[in-house]
Each structure stands twice: as structure tokens, then as C-alpha cells.
């Protein structure tokens, strides 16, 4: 969990890859929270927080790039 100076928090969850190791990407909003989820052959990751959507995408993109450095597959950040 990370918190900025404005006391806004994001949480990053990293777990093992899905059993089929298939890639997956999803961005969702619910009850004021934003979440970006992806999976690749090595890990599954979810970034959740209450930052505005544009900021969540920026943070999620940075986490994704750091955790998937060198991977061929890339998410569509729309």
C-alpha cells in the first residue's frame, strides 16, 4: 500500500500467474475505486485506489512497466 501527501492510497497486489498462464487486461471502476488488473505468464497484478482515473492509469502503467520489463505483451492503455 502506498499513500501520497494528500492521504490518497493505492494498493498493489501481486500473485502467481493464472493456471493457464494466459494474458489478461482489465480496467474497472466501482463505488469510487479504480482498479487495473493484468496477468501474464509469470504474475497476476491488480492496482487498486481512489485516485482519479487518469492518475490511476498513470500509476498502473508505471507498475506494469516495472513488473513486466522485457515482456513482449503490452497492455492497451486506451
C-alpha positions as CSV (number, residue, x, y, z in Angstrom):
1,X,0.0,0.0,0.0
2,X,1.2,3.5,-0.9
3,X,-0.1,6.8,0.3
4,X,0.6,10.3,-1.2
5,X,0.8,13.6,0.6
6,X,-3.0,14.1,0.1
7,X,-3.6,10.8,2.0
8,X,-4.8,9.1,-1.2
9,X,-3.9,5.4,-1.2
10,X,-3.3,2.8,-3.8
11,X,-2.7,-0.9,-3.2
12,X,-0.7,-3.2,-5.4
13,X,-1.5,-6.9,-5.2
14,X,0.9,-9.4,-6.9
15,X,0.2,-13.1,-7.1
16,X,1.3,-16.1,-9.1
17,X,0.2,-16.4,-12.8
18,X,-3.2,-17.8,-13.6
19,X,-3.2,-21.6,-14.0
20,X,-3.4,-21.3,-17.8
21,X,-0.8,-18.5,-17.9
22,X,-3.0,-16.6,-20.4
23,X,-2.6,-12.8,-20.6
24,X,-5.5,-10.7,-19.4
25,X,-6.0,-6.9,-19.0
26,X,-8.9,-5.1,-17.5
27,X,-9.6,-1.6,-16.1
28,X,-12.7,-1.2,-13.9
29,X,-14.4,1.4,-11.7
30,X,-16.7,0.7,-8.8
31,X,-18.0,2.8,-5.9
32,X,-15.3,5.5,-6.3
33,X,-12.4,3.0,-6.6
34,X,-10.4,2.3,-9.7
35,X,-8.7,-0.9,-10.5
36,X,-6.4,-2.1,-13.2
37,X,-5.7,-5.9,-13.4
38,X,-3.4,-7.8,-15.7
39,X,-1.9,-11.2,-15.9
40,X,0.9,-12.7,-17.9
41,X,2.8,-16.0,-17.9
42,X,4.7,-15.1,-14.7
43,X,2.4,-13.0,-12.4
44,X,-1.1,-11.6,-11.8
45,X,-1.2,-8.0,-10.6
46,X,-4.0,-5.6,-9.5
47,X,-3.6,-1.9,-8.7
48,X,-6.5,-0.5,-6.7
49,X,-7.1,3.0,-5.5
50,X,-9.3,6.1,-5.2
51,X,-7.2,8.4,-7.3
52,X,-8.9,9.9,-10.4
53,X,-9.0,7.6,-13.4
54,X,-6.2,9.4,-15.3
55,X,-3.9,9.2,-12.3
56,X,-4.7,5.6,-11.7
57,X,-3.8,4.8,-15.3
58,X,-0.5,6.6,-14.9
59,X,0.4,4.8,-11.7
60,X,-0.8,1.4,-13.1
61,X,1.2,1.9,-16.3
62,X,4.3,2.6,-14.2
63,X,3.8,-0.5,-12.1
64,X,3.1,-2.6,-15.2
65,X,6.2,-1.3,-16.9
66,X,8.4,-2.1,-13.9
67,X,6.9,-5.6,-13.3
68,X,6.9,-6.6,-17.0
69,X,10.2,-5.2,-18.2
70,X,11.3,-7.2,-21.1
71,X,8.0,-9.0,-21.7
72,X,6.7,-9.0,-25.2
73,X,3.0,-8.5,-24.4
74,X,1.9,-5.0,-23.5
75,X,-1.5,-3.7,-22.2
76,X,-3.7,-1.4,-24.2
77,X,-3.9,1.7,-22.0
78,X,-6.6,3.4,-24.1
